[in-house]
Amino acid sequence: MPAAVFIVSYLLGSVVMGILYSRLRGDDIRERDLPGGSGTFRQYGKQAAVIVSVLDILKGAVATWLARWLAPEWTWLAVLGVVLGHCYPVFFRFKGGGGIAPFLGAMLPVAPVTILGTVGLALALIPVYKATLQKALKLNAIPFVTAVSLPVGWWLSMRFGGSWDFLAGSAAMLVRAVHLVLKPDGNGEVKA
C-alpha cells in the first residue's frame, strides 16, 4: 500500500497546471519562468495565477484525502509524492515548479493550523525581505522566505500536528530549492 500511495500521489503531482495552462496558450512557461502561481502571475496575469494556484492546491489536497481514506498511516508519503511530482513531473521531462501550492494543499486536510501558520509567516516576511535584503542577496523572495518559514512550520507541526507530513513535503521543497539555487537561469538569478 505505501508504494501505491506514493505513486498515485506522484502522478497526481506531475500534472503541473502552469505548464498545461501555458500550453493551452501555445507556449511553454518553463522557457521563461517556473510554472507555479508566481511564475504564472508574472507571465500571464492575476486571473491565470489564481486558476493555476487553486488547481495545484487542489491536487495536493486530493492526494492526502485519498491517502487518509485508503491508508492514513501513509499520508506523509502522499505529501512527499505530490510535491515531488510537481517539482519533477514525469509528464514534463522532470522540469516543474517549486512545490509550494501542492504542499499547501496536501497539508490543509492533515494539519491546517501548521500550514496556515507557516504560510502566514511567509506572507508577512515577503514584503520585509523585498524592502531590505533582496537587492543585496540577489535572490527572489520565495526561496529566502521558504528557508526562514520552514523551521517555524516544523515547530508548529510538533505542537499542532502533521510533523511527518510537514517534514516530507518541506524536504521535497528543499531539494527543489537547492536545485534552483545551483542551476539558476541564464541571468544568474533564480526564478522562484
C-alpha positions in Angstrom: 0.0 0.0 0.0 2.8 2.6 0.7 4.1 2.3 -2.8 0.6 2.8 -4.3 0.1 5.9 -2.1 3.4 7.4 -3.3 3.0 6.5 -7.0 -0.6 7.8 -7.2 0.4 11.0 -5.4 3.5 11.5 -7.5 1.5 11.0 -10.7 -1.1 13.5 -9.5 1.6 16.0 -8.6 3.1 15.5 -12.1 0.0 17.2 -13.6 1.5 20.7 -13.4 -1.3 23.2 -14.0 1.0 26.1 -15.0 2.6 24.0 -17.8 -0.8 22.9 -19.0 -2.1 26.5 -18.9 0.9 27.8 -20.9 0.5 25.0 -23.5 -3.2 26.0 -23.9 -1.8 29.4 -24.8 0.6 27.9 -27.3 3.9 28.1 -25.4 5.8 26.6 -22.5 6.1 28.8 -19.4 9.3 26.9 -18.4 11.2 28.7 -21.2 10.8 31.9 -19.2 9.8 31.1 -15.6 8.7 28.5 -13.1 5.2 27.0 -13.8 3.7 27.8 -10.3 1.4 30.5 -9.2 4.0 33.3 -9.1 5.6 32.4 -12.5 2.1 32.2 -14.0 1.3 35.6 -12.5 4.4 37.2 -14.0 3.8 35.6 -17.4 0.0 35.6 -17.8 -1.5 37.8 -15.1 -3.6 37.6 -11.9 -6.5 35.6 -13.2 -4.3 32.8 -14.7 -2.2 32.7 -11.5 -5.3 32.2 -9.3 -6.6 29.4 -11.6 -3.2 27.7 -11.6 -2.7 28.1 -7.9 -6.1 26.8 -6.9 -5.8 23.8 -9.1 -2.3 23.0 -7.8 -3.5 23.4 -4.2 -6.5 21.1 -5.0 -4.3 18.3 -6.4 -2.3 18.4 -3.1 -5.5 18.1 -1.1 -6.8 15.3 -3.3 -3.5 13.4 -2.7 -3.8 13.5 1.1 -7.6 13.0 1.1 -7.0 9.8 -0.9 -4.2 8.6 1.4 -6.3 9.4 4.5 -9.1 7.3 3.1 -7.0 4.4 1.9 -4.1 4.3 4.3 -4.0 7.0 6.9 -0.6 5.9 8.2 1.0 6.7 4.9 -0.3 10.2 4.4 3.2 11.6 4.7 4.1 9.6 1.5 1.2 11.3 -0.3 2.6 14.7 0.7 6.1 13.7 -0.4 4.8 12.2 -3.7 2.5 15.1 -4.7 5.2 17.7 -4.0 8.0 15.7 -5.8 5.7 15.1 -8.7 5.0 18.9 -9.0 8.8 19.7 -8.8 9.9 16.9 -11.0 6.9 15.9 -13.2 7.3 12.6 -15.1 4.9 14.0 -17.8 7.0 17.1 -18.4 10.6 15.8 -18.5 11.1 16.3 -14.8 11.1 20.1 -15.0 8.4 21.6 -12.8 7.7 24.1 -10.2 8.8 24.8 -6.6 6.1 22.8 -4.9 4.5 25.4 -2.7 0.9 25.1 -3.8 0.7 21.3 -3.8 2.4 21.3 -0.4 -0.1 23.8 0.9 -3.0 21.8 -0.5 -1.6 18.5 0.9 -1.2 19.9 4.4 -4.6 21.6 4.7 -6.5 18.4 5.3 -3.8 17.0 7.6 -2.6 19.9 9.7 -4.4 23.2 8.9 -3.0 25.2 11.8 0.5 24.1 11.0 0.3 25.1 7.3 -1.7 28.2 7.8 0.7 29.5 10.4 3.7 28.8 8.2 2.0 30.5 5.2 1.0 33.4 7.3 4.6 33.9 8.5 5.9 33.6 4.9 3.4 36.2 3.6 4.4 38.6 6.4 8.1 38.1 5.6 7.9 38.7 1.8 7.5 42.5 1.9 10.1 42.8 4.6 12.6 40.8 2.6 11.9 42.7 -0.6 12.4 46.0 1.2 15.6 45.1 3.0 17.7 42.1 1.8 16.6 41.2 -1.8 18.9 43.7 -3.6 21.9 42.6 -1.5 21.3 38.9 -1.8 20.0 39.0 -5.4 17.6 36.1 -4.7 13.9 36.3 -5.2 11.7 36.3 -2.1 10.3 32.8 -2.3 13.5 30.7 -1.7 14.6 33.1 1.1 11.2 33.2 2.8 10.8 29.4 2.5 14.2 28.9 4.2 13.1 31.1 7.1 9.5 29.8 7.3 10.1 26.1 7.2 11.8 25.8 10.6 8.9 27.7 12.2 6.5 25.4 10.3 8.3 22.4 11.8 7.9 23.8 15.3 4.2 24.4 14.6 3.9 20.8 13.3 5.4 19.5 16.6 2.7 21.5 18.5 -0.3 21.2 16.3 0.2 18.0 14.3 1.3 16.8 10.9 5.0 16.6 11.7 5.9 13.7 9.4 3.7 15.2 6.7 5.3 18.6 7.1 8.8 17.1 7.1 8.2 15.1 4.0 6.8 18.0 2.0 9.3 20.5 3.2 12.2 18.1 2.4 10.9 17.8 -1.2 10.7 21.5 -1.5 14.1 22.0 0.0 15.6 19.6 -2.6 13.9 21.7 -5.3 15.1 25.0 -3.8 18.7 23.8 -3.7 18.4 22.6 -7.2 17.1 26.0 -8.3 19.8 27.9 -6.5 22.5 25.6 -8.0 21.0 25.9 -11.5 19.9 29.5 -11.9 18.6 30.9 -15.2 20.8 32.4 -17.8 21.0 35.8 -16.0 22.4 34.2 -12.8 19.1 34.7 -10.9 16.8 32.1 -9.6 13.3 32.3 -10.9 11.1 31.4 -8.0 
